């Protein structure tokens, strides 16, 4: 009994330690929900980008230092339950991993860029998917989003020891979609086909008549010879006739 009781007492701290070491379980939770910009901006929501409010003044916690990178996690809405914070910077997924993992990290910053008292004339937004000059395979690239979503985002703070803190997930964001072209009508009725054929024949006959008329008119027109007077029209609205040269052949 004493031996088994000692083993039980050793297992309890071990289970607690294992629980604390599970990825993402020891993160400090920041009660902030990212949201779309409330400013009236042109292109706030497009087919490949959307614009967020900056999380200003949200990272003043003692566990966060000025040097800890703050990442934006962009995830498919259905993949948020499977999100596992990367433990090292080398493990941070790029946008090219979105189809396989369901999420990626972008827009690296630090808390100095998100002060609590910004200047009133500064535009305080983050445009997701705004960089067309980097490759989706590059870590941190803010490449245009590949599909209309829906997407959900949150901010993740990391350090050289791993993830430190995270915000709440945002609500779903649906990007704009291109309007689908109307489907082509079904098979044409026999009457419609007949009308199209007749109009095509009439158009061909009319074109042939015009061509023949123009050709006939060109053949019957007289051709001026060397002895005919040549009239030149000048831009000063006066006309001048030049008599034929004497002795011209």
DRENFIKOL-539678 format. One record per atom (N, C-alpha, C): atom name; x, y, z. Coordinates in nm, 3 decimals. Atoms other than C-alpha are relative to their C-alpha. Example, Ala and Ser with C-alpha at 12.3 -4.5 7.8 and 13.67 -1.06 7.14 Angstrom:
! residues 2
- N;0.089;-0.119;0.000
- CA;1.230;-0.450;0.780
- C;0.090;0.120;0.000
- N;-0.082;-0.119;-0.006
- CA;1.367;-0.106;0.714
- C;-0.077;0.109;0.073
This chain:
! residues 249
- N;0.083;-0.120;0.000
- CA;0.000;0.000;0.000
- C;0.087;0.125;0.000
- N;-0.085;-0.117;-0.009
- CA;0.275;0.241;0.093
- C;0.072;0.026;-0.130
- N;-0.073;-0.017;0.126
- CA;0.460;0.174;-0.228
- C;-0.091;0.057;-0.108
- N;0.093;-0.050;0.101
- CA;0.155;0.228;-0.450
- C;-0.042;0.143;0.030
- N;0.036;-0.136;-0.036
- CA;0.062;0.540;-0.255
- C;0.110;0.098;-0.039
- N;-0.110;-0.087;0.040
- CA;0.409;0.684;-0.320
- C;0.003;0.023;-0.149
- N;0.003;-0.016;0.145
- CA;0.377;0.618;-0.690
- C;-0.110;0.097;-0.043
- N;0.110;-0.091;0.033
- CA;0.042;0.798;-0.699
- C;0.039;0.144;0.027
- N;-0.042;-0.135;-0.031
- CA;0.194;1.100;-0.531
- C;0.100;0.055;-0.101
- N;-0.095;-0.043;0.101
- CA;0.469;1.109;-0.793
- C;-0.067;0.026;-0.134
- N;0.067;-0.015;0.128
- CA;0.226;1.076;-1.084
- C;-0.074;0.133;-0.012
- N;0.078;-0.123;0.005
- CA;0.022;1.382;-0.989
- C;0.084;0.118;-0.049
- N;-0.082;-0.110;0.053
- CA;0.306;1.638;-1.033
- C;0.043;-0.022;-0.145
- N;-0.042;0.029;0.136
- CA;0.414;1.459;-1.350
- C;-0.111;0.033;-0.100
- N;0.111;-0.031;0.087
- CA;0.068;1.491;-1.503
- C;-0.020;0.151;-0.013
- N;0.011;-0.146;0.003
- CA;0.054;1.859;-1.409
- C;0.107;0.059;-0.090
- N;-0.110;-0.050;0.081
- CA;0.394;1.915;-1.573
- C;-0.026;-0.026;-0.148
- N;0.029;0.032;0.138
- CA;0.289;1.737;-1.891
- C;-0.111;0.088;-0.055
- N;0.108;-0.088;0.044
- CA;-0.027;1.944;-1.908
- C;0.051;0.139;-0.032
- N;-0.054;-0.135;0.023
- CA;0.170;2.266;-1.881
- C;0.088;0.006;-0.124
- N;-0.091;0.002;0.113
- CA;0.404;2.155;-2.157
- C;-0.070;-0.019;-0.133
- N;0.071;0.016;0.126
- CA;0.131;2.097;-2.413
- C;0.004;0.129;-0.079
- N;-0.013;-0.121;0.082
- CA;0.170;2.337;-2.705
- C;-0.124;0.088;0.009
- N;0.110;-0.094;-0.001
- CA;-0.042;2.647;-2.672
- C;-0.078;0.007;0.127
- N;0.080;0.001;-0.122
- CA;-0.181;2.560;-2.327
- C;0.047;0.102;0.102
- N;-0.050;-0.093;-0.099
- CA;0.045;2.794;-2.132
- C;0.005;0.144;-0.048
- N;-0.002;-0.135;0.054
- CA;-0.013;3.104;-2.346
- C;-0.084;0.094;0.085
- N;0.080;-0.102;-0.065
- CA;-0.128;3.422;-2.183
- C;-0.109;0.047;-0.097
- N;0.112;-0.038;0.085
- CA;-0.471;3.512;-2.319
- C;-0.026;0.150;0.013
- N;0.029;-0.143;0.005
- CA;-0.524;3.874;-2.424
- C;-0.144;0.017;-0.046
- N;0.144;-0.013;0.030
- CA;-0.892;3.969;-2.420
- C;-0.023;0.110;-0.104
- N;0.017;-0.093;0.111
- CA;-0.886;4.146;-2.754
- C;-0.044;-0.079;-0.122
- N;0.052;0.066;0.118
- CA;-1.086;4.051;-3.064
- C;0.031;0.085;-0.123
- N;-0.028;-0.078;0.121
- CA;-0.941;4.167;-3.399
- C;-0.129;0.024;-0.079
- N;0.120;-0.034;0.076
- CA;-1.196;4.339;-3.619
- C;0.037;0.081;-0.123
- N;-0.020;-0.077;0.121
- CA;-1.229;4.494;-3.961
- C;0.001;0.149;0.031
- N;-0.010;-0.144;-0.021
- CA;-1.149;4.862;-3.994
- C;-0.138;0.065;-0.005
- N;0.126;-0.075;-0.003
- CA;-1.435;5.093;-3.904
- C;0.010;0.128;-0.083
- N;-0.019;-0.119;0.083
- CA;-1.288;5.368;-4.125
- C;-0.053;-0.026;-0.140
- N;0.051;0.012;0.137
- CA;-1.453;5.431;-4.460
- C;0.117;0.010;-0.097
- N;-0.114;0.004;0.091
- CA;-1.172;5.323;-4.690
- C;-0.042;-0.064;-0.131
- N;0.020;0.064;0.129
- CA;-1.178;5.247;-5.059
- C;0.079;-0.131;-0.002
- N;-0.068;0.129;0.003
- CA;-1.094;4.880;-5.101
- C;0.020;-0.063;0.136
- N;-0.015;0.059;-0.132
- CA;-1.144;4.792;-4.736
- C;-0.019;-0.151;-0.004
- N;0.026;0.143;0.019
- CA;-1.270;4.453;-4.852
- C;-0.003;-0.026;-0.149
- N;-0.009;0.028;0.142
- CA;-1.167;4.320;-5.193
- C;-0.005;-0.151;-0.023
- N;-0.001;0.142;0.032
- CA;-1.137;3.985;-5.368
- C;0.121;-0.072;0.056
- N;-0.122;0.065;-0.051
- CA;-0.791;3.921;-5.216
- C;0.059;0.069;0.121
- N;-0.053;-0.071;-0.117
- CA;-0.743;4.166;-4.925
- C;-0.114;0.040;0.093
- N;0.092;-0.064;-0.092
- CA;-0.915;4.295;-4.614
- C;0.081;0.082;0.100
- N;-0.069;-0.099;-0.082
- CA;-0.828;4.573;-4.371
- C;-0.047;-0.010;0.145
- N;0.028;0.014;-0.142
- CA;-0.807;4.538;-3.992
- C;0.035;0.128;0.076
- N;-0.044;-0.100;-0.095
- CA;-0.792;4.783;-3.707
- C;0.132;-0.044;0.063
- N;-0.124;0.036;-0.070
- CA;-0.446;4.795;-3.549
- C;-0.030;-0.028;0.148
- N;0.023;0.034;-0.143
- CA;-0.436;4.633;-3.201
- C;0.080;0.091;0.093
- N;-0.082;-0.099;-0.071
- CA;-0.306;4.948;-3.036
- C;-0.021;-0.013;0.152
- N;0.003;0.005;-0.146
- CA;-0.217;4.929;-2.668
- C;-0.041;-0.133;0.058
- N;0.047;0.130;-0.048
- CA;-0.299;4.558;-2.640
- C;0.113;-0.090;0.050
- N;-0.111;0.089;-0.031
- CA;0.051;4.422;-2.566
- C;0.091;0.061;0.107
- N;-0.076;-0.061;-0.109
- CA;0.159;4.598;-2.246
- C;0.026;-0.097;0.115
- N;-0.014;0.098;-0.106
- CA;0.168;4.278;-2.041
- C;0.147;-0.019;0.037
- N;-0.137;0.017;-0.048
- CA;0.475;4.206;-1.830
- C;0.071;-0.116;-0.067
- N;-0.062;0.116;0.063
- CA;0.532;3.877;-2.007
- C;0.049;0.030;-0.141
- N;-0.038;-0.037;0.137
- CA;0.585;4.059;-2.339
- C;0.107;0.107;0.006
- N;-0.106;-0.100;0.006
- CA;0.906;4.246;-2.413
- C;-0.008;0.079;-0.129
- N;0.000;-0.084;0.120
- CA;0.976;4.515;-2.670
- C;0.057;-0.073;-0.121
- N;-0.067;0.070;0.109
- CA;1.173;4.264;-2.876
- C;-0.079;-0.122;-0.048
- N;0.078;0.117;0.040
- CA;0.909;3.989;-2.896
- C;-0.079;0.030;-0.127
- N;0.077;-0.024;0.123
- CA;0.768;3.961;-3.248
- C;-0.148;-0.031;0.020
- N;0.145;0.019;-0.005
- CA;0.392;3.994;-3.283
- C;-0.044;-0.035;-0.142
- N;0.043;0.049;0.131
- CA;0.247;3.792;-3.571
- C;-0.152;0.004;-0.011
- N;0.143;0.016;0.028
- CA;-0.094;3.795;-3.732
- C;-0.022;-0.139;-0.057
- N;0.034;0.134;0.046
- CA;-0.236;3.445;-3.770
- C;-0.124;0.011;-0.089
- N;0.112;0.002;0.094
- CA;-0.461;3.410;-4.077
- C;-0.037;-0.146;-0.023
- N;0.042;0.140;0.007
- CA;-0.665;3.091;-4.081
- C;-0.132;-0.014;-0.072
- N;0.133;0.037;0.046
- CA;-0.946;2.928;-4.268
- C;-0.090;-0.015;0.121
- N;0.090;0.001;-0.114
- CA;-1.250;2.954;-4.048
- C;-0.013;-0.137;0.063
- N;0.017;0.135;-0.053
- CA;-1.280;2.577;-4.012
- C;0.127;-0.055;0.064
- N;-0.126;0.052;-0.050
- CA;-0.912;2.536;-3.919
- C;0.042;0.061;0.133
- N;-0.040;-0.067;-0.125
- CA;-0.910;2.754;-3.606
- C;0.009;-0.099;0.116
- N;-0.002;0.097;-0.110
- CA;-0.983;2.456;-3.380
- C;0.127;-0.085;-0.003
- N;-0.120;0.082;0.014
- CA;-0.673;2.278;-3.511
- C;0.129;0.082;0.005
- N;-0.120;-0.084;0.000
- CA;-0.436;2.573;-3.475
- C;0.091;-0.036;0.117
- N;-0.103;0.027;-0.099
- CA;-0.115;2.488;-3.290
- C;0.109;0.105;-0.014
- N;-0.103;-0.103;0.012
- CA;0.121;2.779;-3.215
- C;0.137;-0.061;-0.027
- N;-0.136;0.051;0.025
- CA;0.467;2.719;-3.362
- C;0.089;0.027;0.120
- N;-0.088;-0.012;-0.116
- CA;0.733;2.665;-3.097
- C;0.130;0.071;-0.033
- N;-0.122;-0.067;0.044
- CA;1.020;2.809;-3.302
- C;-0.030;0.084;-0.123
- N;0.020;-0.083;0.118
- CA;1.052;3.075;-3.568
- C;0.016;-0.082;-0.128
- N;-0.019;0.086;0.117
- CA;1.172;2.804;-3.807
- C;-0.127;-0.078;-0.035
- N;0.122;0.077;0.023
- CA;0.833;2.634;-3.769
- C;-0.117;0.086;-0.047
- N;0.110;-0.089;0.039
- CA;0.628;2.939;-3.869
- C;-0.043;-0.031;-0.143
- N;0.046;0.033;0.135
- CA;0.412;2.844;-4.170
- C;-0.016;0.124;-0.087
- N;0.020;-0.107;0.098
- CA;0.408;3.059;-4.483
- C;-0.137;-0.018;-0.065
- N;0.133;0.008;0.060
- CA;0.102;3.129;-4.693
- C;-0.015;-0.121;-0.091
- N;0.007;0.118;0.084
- CA;0.191;2.843;-4.924
- C;-0.046;-0.123;0.077
- N;0.045;0.112;-0.084
- CA;0.109;2.612;-4.629
- C;-0.148;0.010;0.035
- N;0.139;-0.021;-0.039
- CA;-0.246;2.745;-4.603
- C;-0.088;-0.118;-0.041
- N;0.084;0.110;0.047
- CA;-0.399;2.465;-4.812
- C;0.021;-0.126;0.083
- N;-0.031;0.121;-0.075
- CA;-0.224;2.196;-4.604
- C;-0.030;0.015;0.149
- N;0.019;-0.020;-0.144
- CA;-0.233;2.343;-4.251
- C;-0.128;0.073;0.035
- N;0.120;-0.078;-0.028
- CA;-0.526;2.577;-4.279
- C;0.028;0.136;0.061
- N;-0.034;-0.129;-0.058
- CA;-0.336;2.879;-4.142
- C;0.144;0.035;-0.035
- N;-0.137;-0.047;0.017
- CA;-0.021;3.089;-4.176
- C;0.018;0.127;0.080
- N;-0.032;-0.119;-0.078
- CA;0.155;3.382;-4.003
- C;0.057;0.107;-0.093
- N;-0.046;-0.111;0.083
- CA;0.220;3.724;-4.153
- C;0.001;0.129;0.081
- N;-0.001;-0.134;-0.059
- CA;0.263;4.097;-4.076
- C;0.072;0.003;0.135
- N;-0.079;-0.003;-0.123
- CA;0.539;4.060;-3.817
- C;0.021;0.144;0.046
- N;-0.016;-0.134;-0.057
- CA;0.561;4.361;-3.584
- C;0.052;-0.015;0.143
- N;-0.031;0.003;-0.143
- CA;0.645;4.452;-3.223
- C;-0.091;0.102;0.068
- N;0.099;-0.081;-0.068
- CA;0.453;4.634;-2.955
- C;0.030;0.151;-0.010
- N;-0.030;-0.141;0.020
- CA;0.636;4.961;-3.023
- C;-0.077;0.057;-0.119
- N;0.077;-0.045;0.115
- CA;0.442;4.976;-3.351
- C;-0.148;0.012;0.031
- N;0.140;-0.006;-0.040
- CA;0.111;4.945;-3.164
- C;-0.016;0.076;0.132
- N;0.011;-0.073;-0.125
- CA;0.127;5.221;-2.902
- C;-0.146;0.029;0.034
- N;0.136;-0.025;-0.042
- CA;-0.179;5.305;-2.700
- C;-0.049;0.140;-0.030
- N;0.040;-0.139;0.024
- CA;-0.178;5.678;-2.779
- C;0.062;0.051;-0.130
- N;-0.057;-0.041;0.128
- CA;-0.109;5.723;-3.152
- C;-0.041;0.141;-0.035
- N;0.037;-0.133;0.050
- CA;-0.115;6.054;-3.333
- C;-0.134;-0.008;-0.071
- N;0.136;0.003;0.054
- CA;-0.465;6.146;-3.443
- C;-0.003;0.002;-0.152
- N;-0.001;-0.010;0.146
- CA;-0.359;6.202;-3.805
- C;0.057;-0.125;-0.067
- N;-0.054;0.123;0.056
- CA;-0.220;5.850;-3.852
- C;-0.113;-0.097;-0.033
- N;0.096;0.101;0.039
- CA;-0.413;5.583;-4.038
- C;0.035;-0.130;0.072
- N;-0.031;0.110;-0.090
- CA;-0.433;5.297;-3.789
- C;-0.065;-0.130;-0.048
- N;0.058;0.120;0.058
- CA;-0.505;4.995;-4.006
- C;0.111;-0.096;-0.043
- N;-0.087;0.104;0.056
- CA;-0.345;4.672;-4.126
- C;-0.073;-0.062;-0.119
- N;0.062;0.059;0.119
- CA;-0.416;4.554;-4.480
- C;0.057;-0.139;-0.024
- N;-0.042;0.139;0.016
- CA;-0.398;4.176;-4.505
- C;-0.007;-0.037;-0.148
- N;-0.005;0.040;0.140
- CA;-0.289;4.042;-4.846
- C;0.041;0.110;-0.094
- N;-0.027;-0.122;0.078
- CA;-0.143;4.370;-4.970
- C;0.133;-0.002;-0.073
- N;-0.135;0.001;0.057
- CA;0.206;4.262;-5.086
- C;0.005;-0.097;-0.118
- N;-0.009;0.085;0.120
- CA;0.233;4.135;-5.444
- C;0.144;-0.024;-0.042
- N;-0.141;0.009;0.041
- CA;0.615;4.154;-5.452
- C;0.076;-0.110;0.071
- N;-0.069;0.110;-0.068
- CA;0.695;3.856;-5.230
- C;-0.067;-0.132;-0.036
- N;0.049;0.133;0.035
- CA;0.651;3.484;-5.277
- C;-0.083;-0.057;0.115
- N;0.078;0.065;-0.105
- CA;0.380;3.292;-5.087
- C;0.078;-0.103;0.079
- N;-0.083;0.098;-0.070
- CA;0.653;3.046;-4.993
- C;0.096;0.064;0.099
- N;-0.089;-0.072;-0.091
- CA;0.846;3.315;-4.804
- C;-0.070;0.020;0.134
- N;0.058;-0.015;-0.134
- CA;0.787;3.318;-4.428
- C;-0.030;0.147;0.028
- N;0.039;-0.136;-0.033
- CA;0.596;3.629;-4.325
- C;-0.053;0.080;-0.117
- N;0.047;-0.073;0.117
- CA;0.496;3.727;-4.679
- C;-0.149;0.031;0.013
- N;0.139;-0.045;-0.007
- CA;0.172;3.926;-4.690
- C;-0.062;-0.002;-0.138
- N;0.046;0.016;0.138
- CA;0.070;3.792;-5.029
- C;-0.153;0.004;-0.006
- N;0.146;0.000;0.013
- CA;-0.286;3.838;-5.163
- C;-0.061;-0.136;0.032
- N;0.066;0.122;-0.044
- CA;-0.528;3.582;-5.027
- C;-0.049;-0.080;-0.121
- N;0.027;0.080;0.119
- CA;-0.592;3.289;-5.262
- C;-0.146;-0.035;-0.022
- N;0.140;0.040;0.014
- CA;-0.966;3.236;-5.201
- C;-0.088;0.097;0.078
- N;0.089;-0.094;-0.070
- CA;-1.273;3.423;-5.075
- C;-0.022;-0.032;0.148
- N;0.015;0.031;-0.143
- CA;-1.256;3.250;-4.737
- C;-0.122;-0.085;0.029
- N;-0.024;-0.106;-0.100
- CA;-1.410;3.284;-4.489
- C;0.128;-0.021;0.080
- N;-0.121;0.001;-0.079
- CA;-1.106;3.374;-4.276
- C;-0.030;0.052;0.141
- N;-0.002;-0.055;-0.135
- CA;-1.050;3.437;-3.906
- C;0.145;0.028;0.036
- N;-0.137;-0.039;-0.034
- CA;-0.745;3.606;-3.756
- C;0.013;0.021;0.150
- N;-0.034;-0.039;-0.136
- CA;-0.573;3.660;-3.424
- C;0.148;0.036;0.004
- N;-0.139;-0.039;-0.017
- CA;-0.243;3.800;-3.296
- C;0.069;-0.096;0.095
- N;-0.080;0.093;-0.078
- CA;0.030;3.574;-3.159
- C;0.134;0.064;0.031
- N;-0.128;-0.055;-0.044
- CA;0.327;3.696;-2.955
- C;0.095;-0.115;0.026
- N;-0.100;0.104;-0.019
- CA;0.641;3.484;-2.968
- C;0.128;0.061;0.056
- N;-0.132;-0.041;-0.047
- CA;0.984;3.501;-2.808
- C;0.099;-0.108;-0.043
- N;-0.099;0.102;0.036
- CA;1.306;3.308;-2.848
- C;-0.024;-0.131;0.075
- N;0.034;0.122;-0.075
- CA;1.158;3.056;-2.600
- C;-0.127;-0.065;-0.050
- N;0.124;0.055;0.052
- CA;0.839;3.002;-2.797
- C;-0.114;0.099;0.012
- N;0.115;-0.090;-0.007
- CA;0.486;3.145;-2.799
- C;-0.022;0.052;0.142
- N;0.015;-0.066;-0.129
- CA;0.407;3.390;-2.516
- C;-0.145;0.035;0.029
- N;0.137;-0.047;-0.023
- CA;0.058;3.536;-2.560
- C;-0.075;0.001;-0.133
- N;0.084;-0.003;0.118
- CA;-0.233;3.543;-2.801
- C;-0.131;0.071;0.030
- N;0.130;-0.063;-0.015
- CA;-0.555;3.733;-2.860
- C;-0.110;-0.100;-0.033
- N;0.113;0.083;0.041
- CA;-0.900;3.596;-2.932
- C;-0.006;-0.006;-0.152
- N;0.025;0.007;0.143
- CA;-1.003;3.485;-3.277
- C;-0.103;0.105;-0.040
- N;0.099;-0.093;0.052
- CA;-1.190;3.738;-3.487
- C;-0.122;-0.075;-0.051
- N;0.115;0.061;0.068
- CA;-1.528;3.676;-3.643
- C;0.039;-0.028;-0.145
- N;-0.030;0.039;0.138
- CA;-1.545;3.541;-3.997
- C;0.001;0.120;-0.093
- N;-0.009;-0.102;0.103
- CA;-1.440;3.761;-4.286
- C;-0.015;-0.067;-0.136
- N;0.022;0.051;0.135
- CA;-1.577;3.686;-4.633
- C;0.047;0.105;-0.099
- N;-0.047;-0.092;0.103
- CA;-1.392;3.845;-4.923
- C;-0.104;0.013;-0.111
- N;0.090;-0.019;0.112
- CA;-1.572;3.984;-5.224
- C;0.027;-0.107;-0.106
- N;-0.012;0.098;0.107
- CA;-1.637;3.745;-5.510
- C;-0.039;0.064;-0.132
- N;0.033;-0.050;0.134
- CA;-1.638;3.818;-5.880
- C;-0.137;-0.053;-0.040
- N;0.132;0.042;0.043
- CA;-1.987;3.811;-6.026
- C;0.013;-0.102;-0.112
- N;-0.004;0.106;0.101
- CA;-2.038;3.493;-6.219
- C;-0.078;0.041;-0.123
- N;0.070;-0.028;0.124
- CA;-2.131;3.530;-6.582
- C;-0.126;-0.083;-0.009
- N;0.124;0.074;0.014
- CA;-2.486;3.432;-6.664
- C;0.020;-0.117;-0.094
- N;-0.013;0.120;0.081
- CA;-2.518;3.087;-6.805
- C;-0.058;0.022;-0.139
- N;0.049;-0.013;0.137
- CA;-2.561;3.063;-7.179
- C;-0.135;-0.066;-0.013
- N;0.132;0.060;0.015
- CA;-2.919;2.991;-7.288
- C;0.009;-0.138;-0.061
- N;0.004;0.137;0.051
- CA;-3.020;2.643;-7.388
- C;-0.004;-0.003;-0.152
- N;0.004;0.015;0.146
- CA;-3.054;2.508;-7.744
- C;-0.102;0.095;-0.063
- N;0.088;-0.094;0.067
- CA;-3.207;2.758;-7.986
- C;-0.116;-0.074;-0.066
- N;0.116;0.058;0.067
- CA;-3.553;2.694;-8.126
- C;0.022;0.002;-0.151
- N;-0.016;0.000;0.146
- CA;-3.586;2.610;-8.500
- C;-0.031;0.135;-0.063
- N;0.033;-0.131;0.055
- CA;-3.751;2.949;-8.565
- C;0.113;0.099;0.018
- N;-0.111;-0.091;-0.025
- CA;-3.461;3.136;-8.405
- C;0.117;-0.029;-0.091
- N;-0.109;0.039;0.089
- CA;-3.207;2.941;-8.605
- C;-0.026;0.045;-0.142
- N;0.035;-0.040;0.136
- CA;-3.394;3.014;-8.930
- C;0.017;0.150;-0.019
- N;-0.015;-0.146;0.009
- CA;-3.403;3.388;-8.858
- C;0.147;0.039;-0.007
- N;-0.144;-0.029;0.001
- CA;-3.029;3.390;-8.785
- C;0.061;-0.031;-0.136
- N;-0.053;0.038;0.131
- CA;-2.956;3.209;-9.114
- C;-0.040;0.101;-0.107
- N;0.048;-0.096;0.101
- CA;-3.172;3.448;-9.320
- C;0.074;0.133;0.013
- N;-0.071;-0.127;-0.021
- CA;-3.013;3.756;-9.162
- C;0.145;-0.010;-0.046
- N;-0.139;0.017;0.044
- CA;-2.666;3.615;-9.229
- C;0.011;0.005;-0.152
- N;-0.002;-0.001;0.147
- CA;-2.750;3.557;-9.599
- C;-0.022;0.141;-0.052
- N;0.027;-0.137;0.044
- CA;-2.896;3.908;-9.638
- C;0.121;0.090;0.022
- N;-0.118;-0.080;-0.027
- CA;-2.589;4.059;-9.476
- C;0.110;-0.029;-0.100
- N;-0.102;0.036;0.099
- CA;-2.361;3.866;-9.713
- C;-0.032;0.059;-0.137
- N;0.041;-0.056;0.129
- CA;-2.564;3.975;-10.020
- C;0.023;0.151;-0.004
- N;-0.019;-0.144;-0.006
- CA;-2.559;4.339;-9.909
- C;0.148;0.037;-0.009
- N;-0.142;-0.026;0.005
- CA;-2.184;4.328;-9.856
- C;0.054;-0.021;-0.141
- N;-0.045;0.025;0.137
- CA;-2.135;4.178;-10.205
- C;-0.043;0.112;-0.093
- N;0.049;-0.110;0.084
- CA;-2.350;4.449;-10.366
- C;0.085;0.125;0.019
- N;-0.081;-0.119;-0.028
- CA;-2.153;4.725;-10.195
- C;0.138;-0.012;-0.062
- N;-0.133;0.020;0.058
- CA;-1.823;4.577;-10.306
- C;-0.005;0.014;-0.153
- N;0.012;-0.007;0.148
- CA;-1.943;4.539;-10.669
- C;-0.025;0.143;-0.046
- N;0.029;-0.138;0.036
- CA;-2.083;4.893;-10.679
- C;0.125;0.087;0.008
- N;-0.122;-0.079;-0.014
- CA;-1.761;5.043;-10.553
- C;0.103;-0.032;-0.107
- N;-0.096;0.038;0.104
- CA;-1.552;4.845;-10.800
- C;-0.040;0.057;-0.135
- N;0.049;-0.052;0.128
- CA;-1.773;4.950;-11.097
- C;0.021;0.151;-0.009
- N;-0.017;-0.145;0.001
- CA;-1.760;5.317;-10.997
- C;0.147;0.038;-0.023
- N;-0.142;-0.030;0.017
- CA;-1.381;5.311;-10.984
- C;0.044;-0.023;-0.144
- N;-0.039;0.028;0.138
- CA;-1.354;5.159;-11.336
- C;-0.055;0.103;-0.096
- N;0.062;-0.095;0.092
- CA;-1.589;5.415;-11.498
- C;0.048;0.143;0.022
- N;-0.046;-0.136;-0.026
- CA;-1.423;5.726;-11.347
- C;0.115;0.036;-0.093
- N;-0.109;-0.040;0.091
- CA;-1.201;5.925;-11.593
- C;0.129;0.025;0.074
- N;-0.132;-0.019;-0.058
- CA;-0.833;5.937;-11.530
- C;0.061;0.125;-0.060
- N;-0.055;-0.126;0.049
- CA;-0.673;6.281;-11.559
- C;0.134;-0.022;-0.068
- N;-0.124;0.012;0.073
- CA;-0.396;6.320;-11.814
- C;0.094;0.114;0.030
- N;-0.100;-0.105;-0.025
- CA;-0.086;6.539;-11.825
- C;-0.045;0.137;-0.038
- N;0.042;-0.130;0.045
- CA;-0.269;6.816;-12.011
- C;-0.111;0.061;0.084
- N;0.109;-0.052;-0.081
- CA;-0.544;6.854;-11.750
- C;0.054;0.090;0.110
- N;-0.040;-0.089;-0.108
- CA;-0.532;7.132;-11.500
- C;-0.006;-0.074;0.133
- N;-0.006;0.062;-0.132
- CA;-0.439;7.029;-11.150
- C;-0.036;0.105;0.104
- N;0.042;-0.095;-0.103
- CA;-0.617;7.206;-10.866
- C;0.052;-0.044;0.135
- N;-0.050;0.027;-0.134
- CA;-0.454;7.228;-10.526
- C;-0.083;0.075;0.101
- N;0.077;-0.064;-0.105
- CA;-0.653;7.303;-10.215
- C;0.093;0.031;0.116
- N;-0.087;-0.041;-0.109
- CA;-0.461;7.504;-9.957
- C;-0.082;0.014;0.128
- N;0.064;-0.009;-0.130
- CA;-0.534;7.535;-9.589
- C;-0.049;0.141;0.033
- N;0.047;-0.137;-0.026
- CA;-0.601;7.913;-9.624
- C;-0.136;0.026;-0.064
- N;0.136;-0.006;0.055
- CA;-0.942;7.833;-9.782
- C;-0.007;0.069;-0.136
- N;-0.003;-0.055;0.135
- CA;-0.831;7.980;-10.124
- C;0.039;-0.111;-0.095
- N;-0.028;0.103;0.100
- CA;-0.816;7.771;-10.440
- C;0.089;0.060;-0.108
- N;-0.090;-0.047;0.104
- CA;-0.549;7.801;-10.703
- C;0.013;-0.110;-0.102
- N;-0.015;0.096;0.108
- CA;-0.539;7.628;-11.040
- C;0.135;0.021;-0.067
- N;-0.131;-0.006;0.062
- CA;-0.201;7.551;-11.188
- C;-0.015;-0.044;-0.145
- N;0.014;0.038;0.143
- CA;-0.204;7.554;-11.572
- C;0.102;-0.106;-0.034
- N;-0.095;0.106;0.040
- CA;-0.037;7.265;-11.745
- C;0.128;0.061;-0.054
- N;-0.130;-0.047;0.046
- CA;0.329;7.305;-11.824
- C;0.007;-0.004;-0.151
- N;-0.015;-0.008;0.146
- CA;0.418;7.407;-12.178
- C;0.099;-0.102;-0.046
- N;-0.091;0.098;0.056
- CA;0.569;7.134;-12.380
- C;0.007;-0.128;0.079
- N;-0.003;0.126;-0.076
- CA;0.489;6.865;-12.133
- C;-0.049;-0.112;-0.086
- N;0.037;0.114;0.080
- CA;0.451;6.523;-12.276
- C;-0.095;-0.090;0.075
